[in-house]
Amino acid sequence: MLLIREVMYCKPGKVRPLLEKFQAMTKLMQRTGMGKMRVLTDVSAERYWTLVSELEVPSFDAFEKMMSGQGQNEKDTKEFETIMKGYHDLVDHGKREIYKIEA
């Protein structure tokens, strides 16, 4: 099992709009059987305006299939694109961390 963490460092004042996008994406992911994603915002972090999403996946292969949209119907793919449209305007930069869950 792997833990995928997406760490997004938002532009000043842009955490709330990004959080709303990730909350909508979480609902879509659960509805389509892609799993539950946790979304966190900073109270105290390396930088202000940080948003982190965490998702557990069984393997790299499963993660790659999910990221490529495999198994999603066209309607869900379009909804995902609509939800995330313009998110680059909210983010300064980010990183992905992948951890193997040991216990």
Secondary structure per residue as TSV (DSSP state, phi and psi in degrees):
chain	resnum	aa	ss	phi	psi
A	1	M	-	360.0	139.0
A	2	L	E	-118.6	148.3
A	3	L	E	-108.9	120.7
A	4	I	E	-103.8	122.9
A	5	R	E	-116.9	124.3
A	6	E	E	-104.8	116.0
A	7	V	E	-106.3	117.8
A	8	M	E	-114.2	125.1
A	9	Y	E	-100.1	105.5
A	10	C	E	-79.2	159.9
A	11	K	-	-68.8	155.5
A	12	P	T	-53.2	130.0
A	13	G	T	77.1	8.7
A	14	K	-	-108.5	9.0
A	15	V	H	-66.1	-45.9
A	16	R	H	-58.5	-49.1
A	17	P	H	-61.7	-36.8
A	18	L	H	-69.9	-40.1
A	19	L	H	-58.2	-43.5
A	20	E	H	-61.9	-38.0
A	21	K	H	-64.8	-45.3
A	22	F	H	-68.7	-33.7
A	23	Q	H	-64.6	-43.2
A	24	A	H	-64.7	-40.2
A	25	M	H	-65.3	-37.6
A	26	T	H	-61.3	-44.1
A	27	K	H	-62.3	-42.8
A	28	L	H	-62.9	-43.8
A	29	M	H	-61.4	-43.0
A	30	Q	H	-65.4	-43.5
A	31	R	H	-62.6	-34.5
A	32	T	T	-93.8	6.0
A	33	G	T	78.7	19.4
A	34	M	S	-87.2	-2.5
A	35	G	-	105.7	174.5
A	36	K	-	-102.2	131.5
A	37	M	E	-108.7	135.0
A	38	R	E	-93.1	141.1
A	39	V	E	-124.0	128.1
A	40	L	E	-125.8	147.6
A	41	T	E	-122.4	156.1
A	42	D	-	-75.2	142.9
A	43	V	S	-105.8	-40.8
A	44	S	S	-149.5	119.3
A	45	A	-	-143.5	179.2
A	46	E	S	-56.8	-37.3
A	47	R	S	-137.3	153.8
A	48	Y	S	-67.1	162.5
A	49	W	S	60.2	47.1
A	50	T	E	-104.6	135.9
A	51	L	E	-125.8	135.8
A	52	V	E	-126.4	134.5
A	53	S	E	-115.7	142.9
A	54	E	E	-128.1	136.8
A	55	L	E	-142.5	133.8
A	56	E	E	-97.7	133.5
A	57	V	E	-132.5	151.9
A	58	P	S	-72.3	-25.2
A	59	S	-	-162.5	167.3
A	60	F	H	-60.7	-39.8
A	61	D	H	-59.4	-45.5
A	62	A	H	-62.7	-39.3
A	63	F	H	-65.3	-44.6
A	64	E	H	-62.2	-40.6
A	65	K	H	-64.0	-41.9
A	66	M	H	-63.4	-45.2
A	67	M	H	-66.2	-28.8
A	68	S	T	-85.8	-4.3
A	69	G	T	83.2	9.9
A	70	Q	T	-61.5	135.2
A	71	G	T	88.7	-7.0
A	72	Q	-	-93.2	145.2
A	73	N	-	-84.1	169.9
A	74	E	H	-61.8	-38.1
A	75	K	H	-62.1	-45.7
A	76	D	H	-66.4	-38.9
A	77	T	H	-61.5	-44.5
A	78	K	H	-63.9	-39.9
A	79	E	H	-64.4	-42.0
A	80	F	H	-60.2	-46.0
A	81	E	H	-61.4	-40.3
A	82	T	H	-64.7	-44.4
A	83	I	H	-59.6	-45.8
A	84	M	H	-90.7	-0.1
A	85	K	T	-57.0	129.5
A	86	G	T	81.2	5.5
A	87	Y	G	-65.7	-24.6
A	88	H	G	-62.2	-27.0
A	89	D	G	-71.1	-15.9
A	90	L	T	-97.0	-17.3
A	91	V	E	-111.0	133.8
A	92	D	E	-80.2	-51.7
A	93	H	E	-165.7	173.9
A	94	G	E	-161.8	-176.8
A	95	K	E	-155.4	159.8
A	96	R	E	-115.6	133.5
A	97	E	E	-118.7	135.7
A	98	I	E	-125.4	123.5
A	99	Y	E	-122.1	143.8
A	100	K	E	-87.0	125.9
A	101	I	-	-80.8	119.8
A	102	E	-	-98.3	-29.1
A	103	A	-	-153.0	360.0
